[in-house]
Amino acid sequence: MIDYSFVVEPFTEAMKAKMTANSHKGDMWKNEMTADALLVRVQEELNELVQAVAYGVDPEFVLAEAADVANMAMMVADNYKLRYK
């Protein structure tokens, strides 16, 4: 079995850091947004990641943008789970 912790742990730390930085926004993804609205946000964050890579910015910035995409995808899954019957 391959140990991926060398890449997963820094990535999840980046996700947590972005969630903490945006915690003032609350958890509106749970009750105030639809999965479709959240998917639009995933696309917006993905576009920011694509631009960061295209412009060749600092790897830490790319990591932060990738964490934003992952966080939004996590919110879609959480929102969907809460609403799934």
C-alpha positions as CSV (number, residue, x, y, z in Angstrom):
1,M,0.0,0.0,0.0
2,I,1.3,3.4,-0.9
3,D,1.4,6.1,1.8
4,Y,0.0,9.3,0.4
5,S,0.1,11.2,3.7
6,F,3.0,13.3,2.4
7,V,0.6,15.0,0.0
8,V,-2.8,14.5,1.8
9,E,-1.8,16.0,5.1
10,P,-0.5,19.4,3.7
11,F,-3.5,19.5,1.5
12,T,-6.0,19.0,4.3
13,E,-4.1,21.5,6.4
14,A,-4.6,24.0,3.6
15,M,-8.3,23.1,3.4
16,K,-8.6,23.7,7.2
17,A,-6.7,27.0,7.0
18,K,-9.0,28.3,4.2
19,M,-12.1,27.1,6.2
20,T,-10.9,28.9,9.3
21,A,-10.1,32.1,7.3
22,N,-13.6,32.1,5.9
23,S,-15.4,31.0,9.1
24,H,-16.9,34.5,9.5
25,K,-19.2,33.5,6.5
26,G,-20.8,30.9,8.6
27,D,-22.1,27.5,7.4
28,M,-24.7,28.8,5.0
29,W,-23.9,25.9,2.6
30,K,-25.8,23.6,4.9
31,N,-29.2,25.3,4.9
32,E,-29.2,28.5,2.8
33,M,-27.8,27.2,-0.5
34,T,-28.8,24.6,-2.9
35,A,-26.4,22.0,-4.3
36,D,-26.8,23.7,-7.7
37,A,-25.8,27.0,-6.2
38,L,-22.8,25.4,-4.6
39,L,-21.8,23.7,-7.9
40,V,-21.7,27.2,-9.4
41,R,-19.3,28.2,-6.6
42,V,-17.2,25.1,-7.3
43,Q,-16.8,26.2,-10.9
44,E,-15.9,29.7,-9.9
45,E,-13.2,28.4,-7.5
46,L,-12.0,26.0,-10.2
47,N,-11.7,28.9,-12.7
48,E,-9.5,30.7,-10.1
49,L,-7.3,27.6,-9.8
50,V,-7.0,27.3,-13.6
51,Q,-5.9,31.0,-13.8
52,A,-3.4,30.5,-11.0
53,V,-1.8,27.6,-12.8
54,A,-1.9,29.3,-16.2
55,Y,-0.1,32.4,-14.8
56,G,2.5,30.3,-13.1
57,V,2.0,31.7,-9.7
58,D,3.7,30.6,-6.5
59,P,3.0,26.9,-5.6
60,E,1.6,27.9,-2.2
61,F,-1.0,30.1,-3.9
62,V,-2.0,27.2,-6.2
63,L,-2.3,25.0,-3.1
64,A,-4.6,27.6,-1.5
65,E,-6.7,27.8,-4.6
66,A,-6.9,24.0,-4.9
67,A,-8.0,23.9,-1.2
68,D,-10.8,26.4,-2.1
69,V,-12.0,24.0,-4.8
70,A,-11.8,21.0,-2.5
71,N,-13.7,22.9,0.3
72,M,-16.5,23.9,-2.1
73,A,-16.7,20.3,-3.3
74,M,-16.9,19.1,0.3
75,M,-19.7,21.6,0.9
76,V,-21.7,20.2,-2.1
77,A,-21.3,16.7,-0.7
78,D,-22.4,17.8,2.8
79,N,-25.3,19.9,1.5
80,Y,-26.5,17.0,-0.6
81,K,-26.2,14.5,2.2
82,L,-28.3,16.7,4.5
83,R,-31.0,17.0,1.8
84,Y,-31.0,13.4,0.5
85,K,-34.0,11.4,1.4
